[in-house]
Amino acid sequence: MKITGQILKEARLHYKYDLKDISSSTKIQVKYLEAIENGDSAIFNHSTFLKNFLIIYSEFLKLDSKKILKQLEKESPKLFTNIPNHAHSETQEIQKVFYKKNTHLIIIFVLLLIVALVWQLKVLVNNY
């Protein structure tokens, strides 16, 4: 992760940005920006946070975030493979709940549409 951090730091210095300025613009705390630039991934609770911060930080610096992530993957492949097994099942469960809620909304919308159409037909028939 050292090279990735160095690339970001050099870009920041090229644009003459201060870490505090970047922090206020990106809402990433200075301690995380420093950790990224120093190649310290241990400060991040999960690699997802690190990756998301890298995307935000690199795009702020007008760098290609995909290239930055590929560089990180070269340096630290374990950050891209340590997804816990339960994360996939939790994601599927969240999707089921989301679709279930949306299904109810769609059914309610269709029923309201049918009621409105029946009411309109009744009004039209009564007018003739």
Backbone bond lengths (Angstrom), bond angles and torsions (degrees), N, CA, C in turn:
res aa  C-N    CA-C-N  psi(-1)  N-CA   C-N-CA  omega(-1)  CA-C   N-CA-C  phi
1 M - - - 1.452 - - 1.530 110.89 -
2 K 1.304 115.99 -9.88 1.472 119.62 -178.72 1.528 111.95 -61.79
3 I 1.331 116.64 -42.86 1.470 119.75 -177.78 1.526 110.10 -66.65
4 T 1.324 116.18 -42.69 1.468 120.56 178.57 1.520 110.11 -58.12
5 G 1.313 116.10 -47.67 1.461 120.84 178.85 1.517 112.13 -61.90
6 Q 1.329 115.57 -39.16 1.466 119.96 179.85 1.527 111.13 -65.73
7 I 1.332 117.02 -39.51 1.473 120.91 178.06 1.523 109.95 -60.19
8 L 1.324 115.71 -45.74 1.467 120.09 -179.21 1.527 111.34 -66.26
9 K 1.321 115.85 -41.55 1.465 119.43 -179.84 1.527 111.05 -63.70
10 E 1.324 116.68 -43.30 1.468 120.25 178.98 1.529 111.27 -62.65
11 A 1.324 116.66 -39.78 1.470 119.92 177.99 1.524 110.29 -65.26
12 R 1.336 115.81 -41.17 1.471 119.79 179.15 1.526 110.55 -62.12
13 L 1.319 115.99 -45.20 1.464 120.01 179.95 1.531 111.47 -66.99
14 H 1.320 116.12 -34.63 1.468 120.02 177.22 1.531 110.62 -59.91
15 Y 1.336 115.75 -42.48 1.470 120.30 179.43 1.530 112.43 -83.81
16 K 1.345 116.14 -2.56 1.471 122.43 179.44 1.523 112.57 59.95
17 Y 1.341 115.12 41.01 1.460 120.47 176.43 1.520 109.65 -90.76
18 D 1.303 115.45 145.37 1.451 123.11 172.24 1.532 107.01 -93.27
19 L 1.335 117.39 148.79 1.466 119.71 179.31 1.531 112.00 -59.42
20 K 1.325 116.95 -34.21 1.471 120.13 179.10 1.524 111.06 -65.53
21 D 1.325 116.93 -38.18 1.464 120.71 177.88 1.527 110.57 -63.79
22 I 1.320 115.25 -44.88 1.463 119.76 179.90 1.519 109.94 -65.28
23 S 1.317 116.19 -40.43 1.460 120.61 178.96 1.522 111.46 -60.15
24 S 1.310 117.07 -44.26 1.467 119.42 -178.81 1.528 111.36 -69.61
25 S 1.318 117.64 -30.69 1.464 120.63 179.56 1.524 112.79 -79.66
26 T 1.324 116.80 -38.54 1.468 120.54 -175.47 1.522 113.31 -97.13
27 K 1.321 117.17 -13.12 1.469 123.20 -175.82 1.531 112.27 65.94
28 I 1.331 116.62 21.57 1.463 121.62 173.09 1.521 106.84 -97.22
29 Q 1.329 117.08 126.70 1.460 120.74 -178.04 1.536 110.68 -61.16
30 V 1.320 115.04 147.51 1.467 121.69 -178.34 1.525 110.95 -56.35
31 K 1.323 117.78 -39.09 1.469 119.85 -177.80 1.532 111.32 -61.33
32 Y 1.332 117.41 -33.29 1.460 120.38 177.86 1.531 111.14 -74.95
33 L 1.324 116.36 -38.70 1.463 119.78 176.81 1.528 110.29 -62.82
34 E 1.328 116.31 -42.29 1.469 120.48 177.87 1.524 110.80 -63.04
35 A 1.334 115.65 -42.29 1.466 119.77 179.71 1.527 110.83 -62.18
36 I 1.321 116.45 -41.56 1.469 120.15 177.94 1.526 110.08 -61.23
37 E 1.310 116.45 -49.09 1.470 120.11 -178.23 1.528 112.49 -64.97
38 N 1.329 116.75 -30.32 1.468 120.73 -179.98 1.523 112.75 -88.79
39 G 1.331 116.93 -1.97 1.461 120.36 179.21 1.503 114.03 75.00
40 D 1.315 117.79 26.30 1.462 122.66 -177.88 1.525 110.04 -101.52
41 S 1.325 116.57 98.60 1.465 120.03 -179.86 1.523 112.38 -87.77
42 A 1.330 117.71 -9.36 1.464 121.31 -176.54 1.526 112.80 -66.34
43 I 1.319 118.03 -23.58 1.461 121.69 -177.44 1.533 111.86 -70.79
44 F 1.326 116.68 -20.65 1.461 120.74 -176.03 1.525 110.52 -86.96
45 N 1.339 115.54 132.36 1.461 120.66 -179.22 1.522 111.89 -63.42
46 H 1.305 116.28 -35.00 1.459 120.96 -178.53 1.524 108.23 -146.56
47 S 1.305 116.29 149.15 1.466 120.10 -178.17 1.527 112.16 -62.41
48 T 1.330 117.13 -23.13 1.466 120.36 178.40 1.521 110.72 -62.17
49 F 1.327 116.93 -40.28 1.464 120.31 177.97 1.527 110.25 -62.30
50 L 1.315 115.28 -46.20 1.465 120.24 179.56 1.526 110.63 -58.54
51 K 1.315 116.81 -48.28 1.469 120.56 -178.17 1.525 111.10 -62.39
52 N 1.319 117.01 -44.10 1.467 119.95 179.73 1.527 111.49 -64.76
53 F 1.323 116.81 -41.48 1.465 119.91 177.33 1.535 110.41 -63.46
54 L 1.329 116.80 -39.15 1.464 120.10 178.11 1.525 111.31 -62.45
55 I 1.309 116.51 -40.87 1.471 120.55 178.82 1.522 110.01 -62.61
56 I 1.323 116.02 -49.38 1.469 120.53 -178.63 1.528 110.45 -62.50
57 Y 1.321 115.76 -47.20 1.467 121.12 -177.45 1.531 110.76 -63.64
58 S 1.324 116.95 -47.40 1.469 119.39 -177.89 1.523 111.66 -65.93
59 E 1.326 117.85 -39.08 1.467 119.71 178.55 1.527 111.10 -67.92
60 F 1.326 116.99 -34.18 1.463 119.89 175.29 1.528 110.50 -61.03
61 L 1.334 115.25 -38.24 1.466 120.66 -179.33 1.532 112.43 -85.12
62 K 1.323 116.41 9.19 1.473 122.76 178.73 1.528 111.92 62.55
63 L 1.331 116.03 35.15 1.458 121.94 175.56 1.528 108.63 -103.94
64 D 1.316 116.31 158.70 1.461 121.67 178.05 1.533 108.65 -77.22
65 S 1.324 116.25 109.14 1.468 120.28 -175.54 1.525 111.81 -64.38
66 K 1.326 117.93 -30.61 1.471 119.98 178.57 1.526 110.67 -65.73
67 K 1.318 116.55 -40.40 1.469 120.12 177.93 1.526 110.92 -66.89
68 I 1.320 115.82 -37.87 1.473 119.85 178.37 1.528 109.83 -63.58
69 L 1.330 116.80 -44.48 1.467 119.79 179.10 1.529 111.29 -65.49
70 K 1.319 117.70 -36.93 1.472 120.12 177.04 1.525 110.66 -64.75
71 Q 1.325 116.09 -38.90 1.464 119.83 177.09 1.528 110.08 -63.41
72 L 1.324 116.12 -43.17 1.465 120.03 178.11 1.523 110.27 -62.05
73 E 1.328 116.43 -41.29 1.464 119.72 -179.90 1.528 111.16 -63.40
74 K 1.334 117.65 -36.77 1.472 121.13 176.07 1.522 110.67 -62.76
75 E 1.329 115.05 -42.76 1.467 119.95 -176.34 1.522 112.61 -76.52
76 S 1.318 116.46 -39.63 1.468 121.15 -173.85 1.527 110.55 -135.43
77 P 1.334 117.73 72.12 1.468 119.66 -177.28 1.530 113.51 -61.28
78 K 1.331 116.87 -26.06 1.469 119.14 -179.32 1.529 111.92 -64.12
79 L 1.322 118.00 -25.32 1.467 120.71 177.97 1.524 111.75 -67.27
80 F 1.327 116.60 -17.64 1.454 121.03 -177.56 1.526 112.58 -103.52
81 T 1.324 117.07 0.75 1.462 119.28 -177.44 1.516 114.08 -124.50
82 N 1.309 118.93 -3.65 1.467 120.13 -173.69 1.526 113.14 -95.52
83 I 1.343 117.12 42.12 1.457 119.95 176.69 1.522 107.49 -78.46
84 P 1.323 118.50 125.10 1.454 120.33 -179.62 1.528 111.05 -62.98
85 N 1.329 115.84 146.63 1.466 120.46 -179.52 1.513 112.48 -59.74
86 H 1.318 117.21 -35.98 1.462 119.97 -177.45 1.522 112.25 -71.34
87 A 1.319 118.42 -16.57 1.468 120.94 -179.08 1.519 111.08 -64.45
88 H 1.327 116.74 -37.79 1.462 119.83 179.82 1.522 110.89 -67.12
89 S 1.342 116.94 -42.82 1.466 118.98 -179.77 1.528 111.14 -68.26
90 E 1.339 117.37 -35.42 1.464 119.88 176.86 1.524 110.66 -65.44
91 T 1.317 116.95 -40.06 1.465 120.85 178.13 1.518 110.45 -62.74
92 Q 1.321 116.94 -43.31 1.462 120.47 178.91 1.521 110.73 -63.76
93 E 1.315 117.25 -39.10 1.467 120.79 179.13 1.525 110.66 -64.68
94 I 1.316 117.24 -42.68 1.468 121.20 178.23 1.524 109.87 -62.29
95 Q 1.330 116.95 -41.53 1.463 120.31 178.77 1.524 111.08 -63.10
96 K 1.334 117.22 -40.26 1.465 120.09 178.63 1.518 110.97 -61.32
97 V 1.325 116.82 -45.40 1.465 120.83 179.28 1.518 110.11 -62.78
98 F 1.324 117.37 -43.50 1.461 121.80 179.79 1.525 110.60 -60.08
99 Y 1.341 116.95 -47.96 1.461 119.97 -178.87 1.522 111.29 -67.32
100 K 1.325 116.29 -35.45 1.462 119.62 179.05 1.525 110.03 -64.01
101 K 1.330 117.28 -44.29 1.465 120.70 178.36 1.521 110.63 -63.58
102 N 1.315 116.93 -42.20 1.462 120.25 -179.78 1.516 111.72 -67.77
103 T 1.327 117.54 -34.33 1.457 120.67 177.66 1.518 109.96 -62.00
104 H 1.315 117.34 -42.76 1.462 120.64 178.36 1.529 110.94 -61.88
105 L 1.307 116.59 -42.39 1.467 120.24 179.10 1.524 111.52 -63.52
106 I 1.310 116.83 -40.12 1.463 120.56 179.39 1.523 110.36 -65.41
107 I 1.317 116.99 -43.44 1.468 120.62 178.87 1.522 110.42 -61.57
108 I 1.312 117.15 -44.46 1.470 120.74 179.09 1.524 110.04 -62.43
109 F 1.311 117.26 -43.11 1.466 120.95 179.24 1.525 111.19 -61.77
110 V 1.329 117.57 -44.86 1.466 121.47 179.67 1.520 110.53 -63.23
111 L 1.323 117.47 -42.72 1.469 120.47 178.41 1.522 111.02 -62.50
112 L 1.320 117.46 -42.94 1.466 120.20 177.61 1.525 111.24 -63.79
113 L 1.293 116.89 -37.11 1.460 121.30 177.76 1.526 110.83 -64.87
114 I 1.321 116.87 -42.52 1.468 120.89 177.73 1.515 110.60 -62.99
115 V 1.327 117.21 -45.03 1.469 120.97 178.65 1.523 110.01 -60.13
116 A 1.316 117.70 -42.98 1.463 121.03 -180.00 1.524 111.06 -64.36
117 L 1.318 117.46 -40.90 1.464 120.76 178.64 1.526 111.57 -65.86
118 V 1.322 117.36 -43.31 1.469 121.02 177.95 1.520 109.67 -62.14
119 W 1.307 117.29 -42.31 1.465 120.81 179.66 1.525 110.34 -63.26
120 Q 1.336 117.40 -43.51 1.469 121.41 178.28 1.525 111.28 -62.00
121 L 1.334 116.64 -42.37 1.465 119.89 177.83 1.522 111.20 -62.58
122 K 1.315 116.22 -40.75 1.464 120.90 179.62 1.533 109.83 -62.94
123 V 1.324 117.70 -42.51 1.466 122.06 178.77 1.528 110.06 -63.83
124 L 1.322 117.45 -43.18 1.463 121.13 179.44 1.526 111.77 -63.85
125 V 1.331 116.64 -42.59 1.467 120.79 179.71 1.524 109.83 -65.02
126 N 1.302 119.09 -40.76 1.467 122.54 -179.38 1.525 111.77 -67.73
127 N 1.325 118.48 -28.46 1.462 121.72 180.00 1.520 112.16 -76.38
128 Y 1.316 120.11 -19.54 1.461 122.00 179.73 1.458 110.54 -94.25
